[in-house]
């Protein structure tokens, strides 16, 4: 996690010192109206959305993978030359298509049997070096290097025809020996997209095959981790686009890893066709309560009994279904006197292990949930070789880490500081930056 840090040359080792910082002050909350009684929503509705295939190399998803085969598949009739590693992938379920992938670790070339004829010499041949592949070091650095290839596009058999599909392959090599990992990562590079009407506005919707198996209807429920789930993307903020800005990318808050979605004070259940070409949507009546968070507008990501949700608070209040929730992360925004929007992001690291803080909302009741201001700054310093290493961290009122402050969606990447000697006189000053 990034924190503001710097090194400052300090004349005269052994002198006592103190440091003062000009921290960005998060704007105080403006006066808001008192919360009133909730209003009844519209009558339950049901609709079916038709969705179409679109290539997209930036879809948000964890990805899936496939394991290396012990030997060349007997069904293959022709393969390229070279010492090849073979991987098998099943797309589209029982009636879908088996795809064999051959990878040459030495030359970093790859080919997939896209037409399913067991001949790997008549398919598109991918060369990592000449076709713009992307190499990424794994952490720790001595672990390995991942080589992400350009996307592969093919057609999967489906009811009444075929559906286009697109994905990327990422083999990984050990840095120490060059040996190939026995597992190849796969990443979706397309989505199924459409729109529907909810409470008088058009809502963009897209489905992402998060686990890269050619199906769009697989969602975990009541699990601490939602890795490798399919995803429903919705135009949560009403801007007409399924996309996240610099801030909301931190939350991924227009994406849901469950087929139950809480949006616009409405609980929606999605029943999705396996091939992703349609989605039946219906409203589910539910008892609700409310969450009182910090003043301002915020989005709080939580785990619930029906998956990962993103609760949107307006003027500090959000209406939610009654139930138990686990805090994950949030974005909180307020405006200063000049009308500029300032935001902070916060997260509870233990939530990734299923050990984050929880809260319960009762039907018809209001629950106060702590997060955000007041922020507590902690300073760590270390004197070494005539220089001071200074690190600043911030925590919110709910015990969360606050790794960033933003102004108009741009992170404030520096903080001014001064270093004082034992007599209180400044002996140095500078600027800390994130890193």
Secondary structure as UniProt FT lines:
FT   STRAND          4..9
FT   TURN            13..14
FT   STRAND          18..22
FT   STRAND          46..50
FT   STRAND          52..55
FT   TURN            57..58
FT   STRAND          64..68
FT   TURN            74..75
FT   STRAND          84..91
FT   TURN            94..95
FT   STRAND          97..104
FT   TURN            105..108
FT   STRAND          109..112
FT   TURN            114..115
FT   TURN            120..121
FT   STRAND          125..127
FT   TURN            128..132
FT   STRAND          134..137
FT   TURN            141..143
FT   STRAND          144..148
FT   STRAND          152..158
FT   TURN            159..160
FT   STRAND          161..174
FT   TURN            175..177
FT   STRAND          183..188
FT   STRAND          190..198
FT   TURN            199..200
FT   STRAND          201..208
FT   TURN            210..211
FT   TURN            227..228
FT   STRAND          231..234
FT   TURN            236..237
FT   TURN            246..254
FT   STRAND          255..256
FT   STRAND          260..263
FT   TURN            264..265
FT   STRAND          266..272
FT   TURN            274..275
FT   STRAND          278..283
FT   STRAND          288..292
FT   STRAND          297..304
FT   TURN            305..306
FT   STRAND          307..314
FT   TURN            315..316
FT   STRAND          317..321
FT   STRAND          323..335
FT   TURN            337..338
FT   STRAND          341..347
FT   HELIX           349..353
FT   STRAND          358..361
FT   TURN            363..364
FT   STRAND          366..368
FT   STRAND          376..384
FT   TURN            385..386
FT   STRAND          387..395
FT   TURN            397..398
FT   STRAND          401..407
FT   TURN            408..409
FT   STRAND          410..411
FT   STRAND          414..420
FT   TURN            422..423
FT   STRAND          426..434
//
